[in-house]
Amino acid sequence: MTSRPAVRALATVLVFVLAACSTGSRVDLGDESAGNLIAAIAGEPDQLDPHRTSAYFSFEVLENVFDTLVEPDENLQMRPALARSWETSPDQLVWTFHLRDGVRWHDGSPFTAEDVVYSYRRIIDEQLTNVDKFSAVSSVTAPDPATVRITVRQPTPNLLTNLGGFKGMAIVQRGNVESGQIATRPIGTGPFSFAARRSGDSITLKSNPRYWGGAPPISGVTFRFISEPSTALSALQAGEIDWTDSVPPQRVAQLRDDDSLTLAVTPGNDYWYLALNGARPPWNDTRVRQAIAYGIDRDAITAATSYRTAATNQLAIPQGSPWFTDYHRYRYDVREAKTLLDRAGAAPREMDMLVTSEYPETVTAAQIIADNLTPLGIQVNIRTVDFATWLDEQNTGHFDMLMMGWLGNIDPDDFYYAQHHTNGTSNAQKFSDPEVDRLLDAGRTETDVPRRKDIYSEAATRIADEVSYIYLYNPSVIQAWGNNLSGYQVRRDGAVRFRTADLDRGETR
């Protein structure tokens, strides 16, 4: 998930209106939630340590708790955050960041440059989830309490994206980590501080009056965990919640003509994909993977999972991005799929497909894929698990094929390196191709934008040709809220920020 040598325009949010709703009473979530914005998300965070989690549900919460050194604005351009300014040396090997004055942690202790050094060294030394973001970094130092200096081994055009593209690169507090409480009671510098958690039900945040960007207008945010999209939408219509991103896509078309609620649909930078386990035969044969790529009907999958709110795409980066590459190799062609299996001398009879109920689109897609692959003589055994189990099974390689999405990407490196480089930290499918490695390494150091675009176009094409992933579609970001909520903006990167949101409790619905 994560920013920026080229400009990315935020697509204009298309505002629609939802079906009429009845007036409802708000659910009592305890004193800590009184007056809060109530937001429904589709699953429970696995933990709240931003350096260790990779779950989107966690980052929906953590986006509001932690800060990064820099951060993307609504146009996905990197802007000051904990760093108020920065400059680079003439050779582009030394980046100097000047920190904001007077920033404090949620417990009242002062924020300093040593916190930045500690946070980055933690990721590097412990080889945590986003360690690849520091692959070019040779040192991180604090010349004084208000200055951070990062030295890189070669020009690194996407360093700002790496440092601030998403909250997996958050600045954390040493004491919070060393006490062992960060995963359950995080302390950040962000607009909201952690207040309470009810396992299986909700997490509550309260407004940070000392936030460097100004105290949020609302008293706090309570995230309720509602896994069923129709239930979340009903709760919104009943006035029991104020906001949700768990909108059933099949409802979008019919929800465009009613002004009782607001629905926002905007093209996103996310993508959904299938991955075949290259560590297992016969999926370690490129021809077999290509056969599966020809054997699935992307249009049917996209229609069934997104109800035509998503754009089918055979690569990761969506149309509208300056890094987009047009690619159309894999049509739905059972005959070509059979030919490739014959050439490989392969006749797979079963496929274990890993999906999770917490992302219902994976379950729906799996059912279509099972039908698609039946003419190839392949029986797809759909294994539906909770997301925590899905992560474990992915990380241990216990699957033949899985489906998932990458969320919040900005720079082309975010779309490809961790997932497809031999040494990528998210290369669960065990893809390894020397030419792809060479191209992805080159893209990380090329400062000429047109040349860098050519490099990533070539890399993306080869990744698809060799079927590291079978790309499916780019979904839209779909969110809905009550008309008494103002000051909130849907973002193309999917980041959920409530720092400027406000509520008018005087309006009845």
N, C-alpha and C positions, 0 to 999 in steps of 0.2 A: 504494500500500500504506500505511494508518495510522490517534483517541481521544476526546470525553468530556463534554459538558454533561449527559448523561443516563447513568443507571446501566445497564451491560450485565452481565447475569448470565452467568457461564461455565456452559455446559451441563455437566451431570454426565457425566463420562467413563464410557462403557459399556465395561466390561472383559470381553473374551472370551478364549478360549483357543484356541491354534493346533494344527495337526496335529502328530502325533508326529514327532520329529526324531531323526536318528542322531547319535551323538557324533562330532564331527569335530575335526580339528586346525586351529589358527589359522594364517592365512597370515602368513609372515614379511615384514613391511613395513619392516624395518630397525631399527637401534638406537633411532632417535628415536621409534618407535612402541611400544617395549616397555612392556607394562603398560597401554597406553592403551585407552580405550573406542573401539571400531571402529564407525563409523557409515556406513551406505551411503546415499548420495543419488543421485538419478536422472540427474544431469548434472554436467559440470565448470563451475565458475565462469568467466565470461568474463574477469573481473579482480577485484581485491580493494580497489579504491578505492570506498568506500561512497557518495561523492558523484557518481560517474560511472556506476556499474553500475545496471541495473534488473532484473538477473536474479535469480530466486528462489534458484537454486543458490548464488550469491554470498552472499546474505543469510543462508542457512543457516549458512555459515561465519562471516560477519561479526557475526552476533548474539552470538557468543562472544568476539569480539576487541575490539569497540568498545563504548563507552558513549554514551548521550545525556544531555542535561541532566536530563530526567525520563523515566520509562518506564512502560508499562502493566503492572499486576500481573495475576494470574491471572483477575481479574474484569474486566480491561480498564479499570480505573480508574487514572488517572495518579498515580504515586508518585515520591518522591525517587530520584534516581540520582546523577549528578555534582553536582547541586544538592541540598543537604540540606533547604532550605526556600525559600519564595518568598511574596511578597505583591504586591497590585496597589494602585494609587492609587485614590482615591474615584471618579474619572471613568473608571477602567478603561483608561487609555491608557498607563500606565507599569507595567511588570512588573519587580520586583527579585528576583534569584535569588542566594541565598547558597550558596557552594560548600563542598564537604567539605574538611576539612583533611587534609593529608598524602597526597593522591592522587598517584601517580607513573605516568609512562608506562612501557611495557614495557622501555625502554632505561635506566630509572632516573632520568630527568630529571623535575623537578617539573611538575605540571599547575597552570595558573593561569587566571584569567579571560581573559587575552589569547588563550589557545588557543580559547576559545569564540568570542570576537570574530573571530579569524582564520577559524575554520571557517565561521561564518555569512556573513562577508563574502566568502569564497571562493565559496560557492554563489550569492550575490547578484551579485557583480561579474562572475563568469564565466558567469552564466546557466546553471547546471548543472541536472541533472534535476529537483531539487525546489525550484527557485527560486520556484514559485508558493506554497510554504508561507510565504514572506516577503512576500506581496503587500501586507499591511497594515502591515508594519514600516517605520518611518521611520529608526530608528537602533538600533545595538547598540554599547554602550560598556562599559568596565571601569573604574568609579570607583576600584577598588582591586583587588589581586590575588585577592581572595576574593569579589568581587561582580560580577555581570553585570546590566546594566540594558537592557531592551528597551522601546522606545517605539513605539507603534502609532498609526496615523492615525485609527482608529475602534475601538470595542469589538470585541474579537476572541475570541468564546467558545471557539473551538477552538485557541487558541494552544498550549496544553499538548500537545494531540494532534499539532499540526504539528511541535513541537519534539522529541517523544519517541515518536511512534507506531511508528516502525520505524527501523532502523539506517541508512537513507538520510540521516538527519539526525545522524549520528554526529559527535562532536567528534574532529577529526584533529590530528595534530602537524605544525606548519609545516615543520620540517626533513625529515620523512618525505615531505611533498609536494614540497618544493623540490629534494630529491635525485632525484626521479623514481622513487622506489622504492615508493611507496604501493600501486601496482597489483599489485605482485609480492611485496613484503615489507612488509606493513603493520605499523605500530606503533600500538597503542591503549592504553587503560587498563582493558580488560575482563578477565574472569576467566581468559582463556587468551591466550597470545601466539603469534604465527606462528613455526613451527619449520622446516618444509620443505615443498616441493611437488615431486611427480613428475608431470610433464605427462601427461595422459591416464589417470592412475591414482589419485592421492590428494593430499590436503593434510593436514599434521600440525600440530596446535597443542599447546603444553605449558602446564601449569598456571602461573598467575601467583601466586606466594606472597605478593605484596604487595597483592593485590586488595582494594579498600576494603570489599567485601562479605564478605571472608574467603576464604582459599585454598580452591579447589575440592577435594573429597575425592579425585578421581581425578588421575592424573599428567598426563593429556592426552587429546586427542581426535584420532583420525585419520579423516578423511572419505574414504571410497572412492567412486569414481564407477562406479556400476553402472546402466546405462541400462535394462536389461531387468528389469522387476519380478519375474518368476518366478525370475530368477537371484539377485536380492537376497534373496528369500524363502528360496530353497534354501541360500544362504550363511548366513542366520540359523539355519535349521533344523540346519545342519551345525556350528554353533558357530564359524564363521569370522568372523562379525561379531556385534556386540552389539545393534544398533539399526538400524532403517530406517523411512523413510516412503515407501518404494517397494513398497507392498503391492498385489498385483493385486486390484482390487475384486471380480473374479469368484471369488476365493478366500475372501472374507469369510464368506459363508454357511456354507461347509463347515469353516471354521476356528474355529467358536464352541464346539466341544465337546471340546477337548483342552487339558490344563493344562500342557503342556510349555513353552509360551511365552505371552507376554501380548500381546493385541491391543487397542488402544484406538480406539474410533470415537466422535467427538463432532461435533455440528453445527458448521460453520465459518462465518466471515464472508467467505469468498472467493466469487467468482462467475465463471462462464464465459459467454462471449458470442461473437457474430459481429458483425463490422463490415464494412459495405459502403463502398467508397471514393466519398465524395460529390464528389470532384474529377473523377470520370470519368462521362460519360454511359454508359448511362441511369440509373446508380445515384444521380445527383444529383437525380433526381425522387423526391419523397417517396412517390408512389403506387407506384413500382417497388420501392422498399425495403419498403413495406408488403406488396406482393405476395409478396416473398420471405419476409417474416415469417409470412404465412399459408401459404406453400408448404412450410414445413418442419415436421416432426413432432417437437416437443420431447420428448414422452414417449418416443419410440423412441430419440432421441439420448441422453437421460438414462439409460435402461435399458441401452443398449449400452455407454456409456462408464463408468458408475458401478455397474452391476449393482444398481441400486435402493438404493445407499447415499447418493445425493444427492437433493435436493428440487428438482423443477422449479419455476422461478420466471420470471415475465415482467418483473421488475424486478431491480435489483441487490441490495437489502438483504434478508437472509433473515428469514423468520418467526421470532419469538422476540426480535428486536431491537425496542427501543422506537421505532425509526425505520421499521419495516416499513409498507408500503402495499400493500393488496390490489389486484391488477390482473390482469384476465383477458381482455384484448381479443382476442388472437390465438389462435384455435383452428386446428387443421390443416384447411385448407379450400381444396382445389385450385380449386374453382369461383370462390371469392372472389378468389383470386390471379390467375386468368385475367381476371376482370372488371377488376381494378385495372390490369393490364397493358394491356388494351384501352383503358381510359379515358386512360391515359398515352400511348397511341399508340406503345407500345414493344413490341419483339419480340426481346429479347436471345437470341442463339443460343449464346453461350459465356460462361463465367465462369471466371476464374483464381482458384483458391482456395489461399491460402497457409497451410500447416500445418508443424509441425515434429515430427520423429521423437522429439525429447527430451521432448515431451509427447504420449504415444501417444494420449490421448483425442482430440486434434485430428485425428489421422489416421482414427480410427474414426468420429468424427462426420462428417468430410468424405465418407466413403463412403456414409453414410446420406443426407446432404444431396444428394449426386449423384443417388441414386435418387429422392429426393423431388422434385427439380426437373426430372427428365426429362419428366413430363407437361406441364410448362410450355414444353417445347421448348428447354430450356436444358441444354447440355452442360457439366458442371462438370469442369474440368481441374485435378486435384489436384496441387499443387506442394509436395512434401515436402522440406524443407531442414533443416540444423542450426540450432540456436537463434540463434547469432551472425548467421547469414545472415538468419534470420527477422526479427531486430531491424533489420538494415540495410534489408531490403525494406519493412518497415513504415514506418520513418522516412523513406524516400525516396518512399513512396506507390506502390510497385511491386506492386500487388495490386488485384483486384476485390473479393474478400472474404477475410477472415482469421478465424481462431478463436484465442482465448487466454483467460486468466483474470487477474483482479486479485486479489492475495493480501494478506492481513493488514490489511484495512480495519477502521476502528473508527468514526470520526465520519462523518456523512452527507456532509460535504464531501469526504472521501476517496473516496467511491463515485462522485462525480459531477463535481466541478469540473474537475480536470485533463483528464478524458476528454471533456467535453461543452461546456464554455465555449468560445466562439470563440477566446479566447486561451489555452486550456488547453494545458499542456505535453505532454500525451499524447493530443491530439486528432488522431490519425493519419488518421482517416476524414474530416477536414475538415468536421465538422458546425458549422453556424452558425445560431443562432436568437435574435433579440433578446430574446424573452420568457424563454427559458431562461437567457440571460446575466443578465437582470435578477433573476430568482429566485435564481440561484446566487450572485450578488453580495450579495443581501439576506440569504441564509442565513448568510453569513460574518460579518455584523455583528449579527444578531438575538440578543439575550441572553435573551429570554423563551422558555422551552423549548417550551410548546405552540404558540406562534406559529411558532417555528422548524420544528417538526415539520410544520405545515401548509404552510410554504414548500417544504420538501423533498418533501412528498407531491405538491404541484402540479408541481414541477420534474420529478420522476421520471416522473410520468404523461405530461407533454408530451414528455420525451426518448423515451419508448417510443412514443407516438403518432406522433412524427415520425421514428422509427426511426434514431436516432443509433447505437444498438446494438440488436441482436436478442439479448435476454437468454435464456439457456438454463436454467441451474440453479445452485444453491448446493451445492458438494460438502461432504462430511464430511471432517474431518481424520482420516486413518487412519495409524496408526503401530504398529509392533510391536517388541518387544525381548525379550531373554532374561530368565529369572526371576532371574538373578544381578545384574540392574540394578535399583537402587532409587533413590528420591529424585528421579525424573524425572516431570514432569507435562506432559501434552498440553495445548496452549493453543488456544483458539478462533481466535486471530489467526494461528495457524500458525507463530509464532516458536519456533525450536528452541533451547532454553537447556539447556546441560549443566552450569551452574555448581553445582547442588546434587546432581548425579547421583553415584552411588557403585556400585562393582562388587565383587562377592564372587567372587574367582577360585578359591575353594575348592570351589565347587559344580560338579559335573559334570552333563553333559546327555547 
